[in-house]
Amino acid sequence: MVIDFIIVLLVCAGVVFIFWALFGFFVTPIRCPGGRMFTLICLKGDAPELQRTVQGILWLKHGSIAGMDIVIVDEGLSKSALDTAKAICAKESCVFLCPDGKLEALVGEAAGASQTSAPAENPGCF
């Protein structure tokens, strides 16, 4: 009786794992060879969700679920939120801080870098 229960439990766990793995496979962003993907986080004010949001995206990136760089767009961050964003950018090489007016230059430069396969500096971004 106990053995049957353990077998049923293991089978259920295996089925759940298979569905979880298939779901992860289907929701993983498509990777484009030679290209770059970005996640834009547009924030203003105190932005209490900044650190948690960046940590969540970094978890996806470091877990090879989503290979993208993160751009924090400053739409009027407070001094404390701006300091937090700069600290995150200093710690993580794939996180960039960009003033609101410089976003177009960043996207244009990144598009040019993906065509030439050379890493580009982010004009006007910290």
C-alpha positions in Angstrom: 0.0 0.0 0.0 2.8 2.5 0.9 4.8 1.4 -2.1 1.9 2.1 -4.4 1.5 5.5 -2.9 5.2 6.3 -3.4 5.1 5.1 -7.0 2.0 7.3 -7.7 3.7 10.3 -6.1 6.8 9.8 -8.2 4.8 9.4 -11.4 2.9 12.6 -10.6 6.1 14.5 -9.9 7.6 13.2 -13.2 4.6 14.4 -15.1 4.7 17.8 -13.4 8.4 18.1 -14.2 7.8 17.2 -17.9 5.1 19.8 -18.2 7.3 22.4 -16.4 10.2 21.7 -18.8 8.0 21.9 -21.9 6.4 25.1 -20.7 9.9 26.6 -20.1 11.0 25.5 -23.5 8.0 27.1 -25.2 8.2 30.5 -23.3 12.0 30.9 -23.7 12.6 33.9 -26.0 14.0 33.1 -29.4 17.7 33.6 -29.7 19.0 35.3 -32.8 22.6 34.5 -33.6 24.7 37.7 -33.9 21.9 39.8 -32.5 21.1 41.3 -29.1 17.9 41.4 -27.1 17.1 44.1 -24.6 14.7 44.5 -21.8 13.6 48.1 -21.2 12.6 49.1 -17.7 11.1 52.6 -17.8 11.0 54.1 -14.3 10.4 57.4 -12.6 10.2 58.6 -9.0 11.4 56.4 -6.1 10.9 53.2 -8.1 10.8 50.8 -5.2 10.5 47.8 -7.6 13.8 48.6 -9.4 16.1 46.2 -7.6 13.6 43.3 -7.4 12.7 43.7 -11.1 16.4 43.7 -12.2 17.2 40.8 -10.0 14.3 38.8 -11.5 15.5 39.5 -15.1 19.1 38.7 -14.1 17.9 35.4 -12.7 16.4 34.6 -16.1 19.6 35.7 -17.9 22.0 33.8 -15.6 19.8 30.7 -15.8 20.1 30.7 -19.6 16.3 31.2 -19.9 16.5 34.6 -21.5 19.7 36.0 -22.9 19.1 39.7 -22.9 20.7 42.9 -21.7 18.8 45.3 -19.4 18.3 49.0 -20.0 17.0 51.1 -17.2 15.4 54.2 -18.7 15.5 57.1 -16.4 12.2 59.0 -16.8 12.8 61.1 -13.8 14.2 58.9 -11.1 14.7 60.3 -7.6 18.3 60.6 -6.3 18.1 57.5 -4.2 16.6 55.4 -7.1 19.2 56.8 -9.5 22.0 55.9 -7.0 20.5 52.4 -6.8 20.4 52.1 -10.6 24.0 53.3 -10.9 25.1 50.7 -8.3 23.4 47.9 -10.2 25.0 49.1 -13.4 28.4 49.1 -11.8 27.9 45.6 -10.5 26.4 44.0 -13.6 28.0 44.4 -17.0 24.7 43.6 -18.8 22.7 46.4 -17.1 22.8 49.9 -18.6 21.3 53.2 -17.3 20.0 55.5 -20.0 18.4 59.0 -19.7 15.1 59.2 -21.4 16.2 61.4 -24.3 19.1 59.1 -25.2 17.1 55.9 -25.7 16.9 56.3 -29.5 20.7 56.6 -29.7 21.2 53.5 -27.6 18.8 51.4 -29.8 20.4 52.7 -33.0 23.9 52.0 -31.7 22.9 48.5 -30.6 21.3 47.8 -34.0 24.6 48.8 -35.7 26.6 46.7 -33.3 24.5 43.6 -34.1 25.2 44.0 -37.8 29.0 44.5 -37.3 29.3 41.9 -34.5 31.3 44.4 -32.5 30.2 45.5 -29.0 29.2 49.2 -29.0 29.6 51.8 -26.4 26.3 53.3 -25.3 26.3 56.9 -26.3 24.9 59.1 -23.6 24.3 56.3 -21.2 26.1 55.7 -18.0 
